Amino acid sequence: MMFKMLLIAGLAALAAPLSAQQNTQCYTSVGVTNCTTTGQPYGANRATIDPNAFQRGYNQSRGAVDSVTESFRQAERDRAQRQLDMAMIRQAEQAQAQSNRPATDQIEAHALGIRAGQMIAAGDCAGAQKLALDAGNFEVANGVKAYCAK
């Protein structure tokens, strides 16, 4: 009987730490959560300690790193897209400039033809031909030569 009483008293002494409770109070300030735990941190009541705390911390850290990495990748994609857009704009501007060039050349050739015609009318065939050759317009120069040869 004494043995049973000692056994019950021993079990009661062991059960006291098991029944001890931990209290955790958390508060959030400026986006940071702080928690305070009271009671026995590493007592016999280990069932209240979160066994997945390390895994959750790892997952949160990995998520933060992945977020930063994705931000850098997105910035690189945005930069590449801007470069592509600028290249397309430059190409369009060059195409526009080239399409306007024949019209400019045609206007200049017409003005040269009018000036050469005025010189021919004044009797200066050699001057008209020299004017066309100096301008690099062989078509007008040949036309002046053919007209003046008549």
C-alpha positions in Angstrom: 0.0 0.0 0.0 2.8 2.3 0.9 4.4 1.5 -2.5 1.2 2.6 -4.3 1.1 5.8 -2.4 4.7 6.6 -3.2 4.0 5.7 -6.8 1.0 8.0 -7.0 2.9 10.8 -5.3 5.8 10.4 -7.7 3.4 10.5 -10.7 1.7 13.6 -9.3 5.1 15.3 -8.9 5.9 14.4 -12.6 2.5 15.5 -13.8 2.8 19.0 -12.3 5.2 20.2 -15.0 3.1 18.5 -17.6 0.2 20.6 -16.6 2.2 23.8 -16.6 1.0 26.0 -19.4 2.8 28.4 -21.6 1.1 31.7 -22.6 2.1 33.5 -25.8 1.0 37.0 -26.5 1.8 38.6 -29.9 1.5 42.2 -31.2 2.2 43.8 -34.5 4.0 47.1 -34.8 5.0 48.7 -38.1 4.6 45.4 -40.0 6.7 43.4 -37.5 5.1 40.9 -35.3 6.7 40.3 -31.8 5.6 37.5 -29.5 6.2 37.1 -25.7 5.9 33.7 -24.2 5.5 33.1 -20.4 5.7 29.9 -18.6 8.2 27.0 -18.9 9.8 27.3 -22.3 11.3 23.8 -22.3 9.3 22.0 -19.7 7.7 18.6 -19.9 4.8 20.2 -21.8 6.6 20.0 -25.2 3.3 19.3 -27.0 2.7 23.1 -27.0 6.0 23.8 -28.9 5.3 24.0 -32.6 7.2 21.2 -34.4 6.8 22.9 -37.8 8.3 26.3 -36.7 11.6 25.7 -38.5 9.9 24.6 -41.7 7.6 27.6 -41.7 10.6 29.9 -41.1 12.4 28.2 -43.9 9.4 28.6 -46.2 9.0 32.3 -45.4 12.7 32.9 -46.0 12.6 31.0 -49.3 9.5 32.9 -50.3 11.2 36.2 -49.6 14.3 35.2 -51.6 12.0 34.0 -54.4 10.2 37.3 -54.4 13.4 39.3 -54.6 14.7 37.1 -57.4 11.4 37.4 -59.3 11.6 41.2 -59.0 15.1 41.2 -60.5 13.9 38.9 -63.3 10.9 41.2 -64.0 13.2 44.2 -64.1 15.4 42.5 -66.6 12.4 41.5 -68.8 11.2 45.2 -68.6 14.6 46.5 -69.6 14.8 44.0 -72.6 11.3 45.1 -73.7 12.3 48.8 -73.5 15.3 48.1 -75.6 13.2 46.2 -78.2 10.7 49.1 -78.2 13.5 51.6 -78.8 15.0 49.5 -81.6 11.6 49.3 -83.3 11.1 53.1 -83.0 14.6 53.7 -84.5 13.8 51.3 -87.3 10.5 53.0 -88.0 12.2 56.5 -88.0 14.8 55.2 -90.5 12.1 53.8 -92.7 10.2 57.1 -92.6 13.4 59.0 -93.5 14.1 56.7 -96.4 10.6 57.0 -97.7 10.9 60.8 -97.6 14.3 60.8 -99.4 13.0 60.0 -102.9 10.5 62.8 -102.7 13.3 65.2 -101.6 15.5 63.9 -104.4 12.7 64.4 -106.9 12.1 68.0 -105.8 15.8 68.8 -106.1 16.0 67.2 -109.6 12.9 69.2 -110.7 14.5 72.5 -109.4 17.7 71.6 -111.1 15.9 70.9 -114.4 14.1 74.3 -114.1 17.4 76.1 -113.5 19.1 74.3 -116.3 16.2 75.1 -118.6 16.5 78.8 -117.7 20.2 78.7 -118.5 19.5 77.0 -121.9 16.9 79.6 -122.7 19.5 82.3 -122.0 21.9 80.5 -124.4 24.3 79.1 -121.8 24.2 75.4 -122.8 27.7 74.7 -121.4 26.8 76.3 -118.1 23.6 74.3 -117.8 25.5 71.1 -118.5 28.1 72.0 -115.9 25.4 72.8 -113.4 23.8 69.4 -113.9 27.2 67.6 -113.7 28.2 69.5 -110.5 24.9 68.4 -108.9 25.6 64.8 -109.9 22.5 64.5 -112.0 23.6 62.8 -115.2 20.1 62.5 -116.5 19.7 66.3 -116.6 23.2 66.7 -118.0 22.5 64.2 -120.8 19.2 65.9 -121.5 20.9 69.3 -121.7 23.6 67.9 -124.0 21.0 66.2 -126.3 18.9 69.4 -126.5 21.9 71.7 -127.2 23.2 69.3 -129.9 20.1 69.9 -132.1 
